[in-house]
Amino acid sequence: MSQLISSPTPAVLKQGSPREPASKNKHHVSPILSLVAGGIAGGVEATITYPTEFLKTHSQLRSDGATQGIFRTFQTITKTQGLGAIYTGCSTLVIGTTFKASVRFMTFDAIKNALADSNGKLSPGCGIIAGMSAGCVESVIAVTPTERLKTALIDDAKNAKRFKSSQHAIKLLIQEQGVRGLYRGLVSTTMKQAATSGVRMGSYNFLKGVSQAKNLPQNTATTFGMGAMAGIITVYATQPFDTIKTRTQSARGAGTMEAFQSILQEYGCISTHNTVYSTEHPLDGPIADTDLPSDEAVVNWPPAVATNCTSGPKVTISHATTSAAQLDAGTPCSTPQPGLSPGAWAANAHLPYLQSSNSKFKIVAVCNSSVESAAKSTKDLGLAEGVKTYGNVQDIADDKDVDLVVCATRVDRHYTSILPSLKAGKDVFVEWPLGRNLEEAKELLYVAKQNNVKLAAVGLQGRFEATVETLKSVLAEGRIGKVLSTTITSQGIIGGPTELETQTYLTDRKNGASLLTIPTLHLLDTILEVLGEFSSVQSLLSNQRPVVKIVQADGSVVKDNVEKTSPDHVMIQGTLKSGAVLSATVRGGAPFKEAPGLEWRIYGEKGEIRITGAHAFIEIVGTTSFELHSFDTDEVEEIELKKGTFAEMGPITRNIARVYEAIAAGDKSVLCDFKDAVKRHEFIENVYNQNPSV
């Protein structure tokens, strides 16, 4: 945190006549006076500057590699969480800053008195030594526990929301991690405080000496100016330590080296200074172009179809190429791989419709991490001549021939992939989940509204599945009477003993891709489309395999004992608004050999429906059986699924094709929009809140 020091040594302590030789009037500052003056100055400073401290910490806790200015961060937080959110953890910091400022000033003055020469002056070198010593003392006594608590409160407020108050946070941290939990980040904090105090006190004393040598008036304005300059110098010199410190003191906590490595991986070296602007002054900092390993295929809506648009709206699709492994709907162990390259998710799910004669869209461009890579994808997929190739998602946003961006990247890249296009007012169709977490989802919804985006759709395409259409019809006919309960048991494929080398991001809950957020939520959304929403929910999450093996497609082990923080068992129970009760259990890994990986029962007053399938991804593989047991006749009837549109296509393509058709028609009756997606993210957040240890 940047500290604006008005004066390390209060001017009121000047003793003796100015005409007497300085050597006879060397004075020592009273420790009690330093303690009181420092405490007051620290408390006032913390209260006034806390909003910028909150915004700085909030930015440093991002783990998606994105940067944004202080104004945008402030606007997003106040819109989504209210103005009071920017004061989360304020009381903790004010109390802590008052204490640590008292310790710092008292320690600094004590050491300064000891190191000052016979004239009472402190050399620049001694000033730095005194400052660094004071920083080390305040870090151990006051700063580390205070900053740990403040950072944990801010991090928790935007994620799990476990902490009810500062006192509750202290209690939980000690219960879970012991007293040492309050000293998480001691090394990085001490490094930061030593460097900060050393540079600040040293530079301040140097500037003060220069001002005195130049006979500048030693008044409040001069003191303020020197303090401000010392603060600016300090921030730019010590910001890397502060960024690392913040990561180590998040709600989850991280080691110093782990925090440093995560920053380098997500942002690069320069990003240790990413939040320096919000620390020191309220200006938007420069936002670096982010080159993501993503493919964006751009689609053009022919004017003949767009009857309400003279030039025809244009459309964009983005995907991340992570694997060329083909998704085979007939293989239960297959998992969807995001990507536009041959055999990857978008090539299997999106392109068959887009390249068919029935498509109402025309592909006009592809964007990848480089123009060369985009050109290769275009050639490998046999896309039409003249398809434009881009190497940056901003190019898509700037292309006036593009109106709709369809994003199928890994979830941890959704935010950065579509944000530029939303800001440009383009329509967007993004695969589920909308973002890594509720915060990103809310922000994307807000940006879409602010820029008057007409259509913002999310790929929960299970709503369009033939099984859903058939179920709605059977229930509407009253074949089983009033629905009393529904029970689901399934396997989610991911979350087993191994993860593919191309999907290691699934092991880290922070990436937003897990057994809960993808297969379970896809399945629940499909079920709730049929039976209606929850009125109350209880849940149980468990991570039974905290370490897994990373393997290649052929099963060979690449790395053993890799830490996994995402859940591999999900149990949901609740009451639906209709009054029916729901119980769902989804575990990671493959199904029992040669047995259905999904069994979904709907129990009614007059009968029961039993549906089976390969696994939880109904929207990809469909279902294998649909049976109805009538209590009146005691007979079991096999129900034939309704054909619907694109019945000739497999489920993986058919359901995506129906999404595109709904987009083309502007039909939002089934389509999941950003508002709906935020509600699903709120459900996920609620489940995580109910299971704070996972």
Buried (B, 14 or more C-beta within 10 A) or exposed (E): BBBBBBBBBBEEBEEEEEEEEBEEBBBBBBBEBBBBBBBBBBBBBBBEBBBBBBBBBBBBBBBBBBBBBBEBBBBBBEBBBEEEBBEBBBBBBBBBBBBBBBBBBBBBBBBBBEBBEEEBBBBEEBBBBBBBBBBBBBBBBBBBBBBBBBBBBBBBBBBBBBBEEBEEBBEBBEEEEEEEBBBBBBBBBBBBBBBBBBBBBBBBBBBBBEBEEEEBEBEEEBBEEBBBEBBBBBBBBBBBBBBBBBBBBBBBBBBBEEBBEBBEEBBEEEBBBBBBBBBBBEEBBEEBEBEBBBBBBBBBBEEEBBEEEEEBBBBBBBBBBBBBBEBEBEEBBBBBBBBBBBBBBBBBBBBBBBBEEEBBBBBBBBBBBBBEBBBBBBEBBEBEEEBBBBBBBBBBBEBEBBBBBBBBBBBBBBBBBBBBBBBBBBBBBBBBBBBBBBBBBBBBBBBBBBEEBEBBBBBBBBBBBBBBBBBBEBBEEEBBBEBBBBBBBBBBBBBBEBBBBBBBBBBBBBBBBBBBBBBBBBBBBBBBBBBBEBEEBEBBBBBEBEEBBBBEEEEEEBEEEBEBBBBBBBBBBBBBEEEBBBBBBBBBBBBEEEEBBBBBBBBBEEBBBBBBBBBBBBBBBBBEEBBBBBEEEEEEEEBEBBEBEBEEBBBBBBBBBBBBBBBBEEEEEBBBBBEBBBEBBEBBBBBBEEBBEB
